[in-house]
Amino acid sequence: MPYAPAIRVESPGDLLFISGATPSPLYHKHPHELHEHNHPNNIQDQTRLAMESIGLILRHEGLSWTDVVKVTKYLTDMRDQDGMVAVLQEYFGDWKPASTTICINQLSTPGARVELDMIAVFPKLPRRPASPSVSPE
């Protein structure tokens, strides 16, 4: 399978919920201005643009793709699934987070064919050994 049915996270650290990313710039105006949403039509290129935005967020938080535990993929055409999955594998490699794919009528970003949201977990930090208690003499 191209995804893990479930991933167990023991005593998780903090979770990072990443909002849906489309091929549009990470920061764009609302209401939308069409000149900011000039997307390539190819699903692979659209997926790469969305993944690059998510990659910026992960790097900013000190995380990597293997810290992602859940991906929700929204497509406007299920026939695009294979092309999208091929690009995801370029980023995730052998790592297979839990995943859901949903086909929808359209996305909020004009011309977008794919939107991805993710959940990542911050690795647990090693516990420092307890410092010896100092008793007054």
KAFENSUL-V937846 format. One record per helix or strand. SS is the DSSP state (2 for helix, 1 for strand). FROM is the first residue (numbers start at 0). LEN is the number of residues. Records with the same first field share a line. If there is no record, write none. Layout:
BEGIN
SS: FROM-LEN, FROM-LEN
END
This chain:
BEGIN
1: 3-1, 14-7, 67-8, 97-6, 113-8
2: 33-3, 42-18, 64-3, 77-15
END
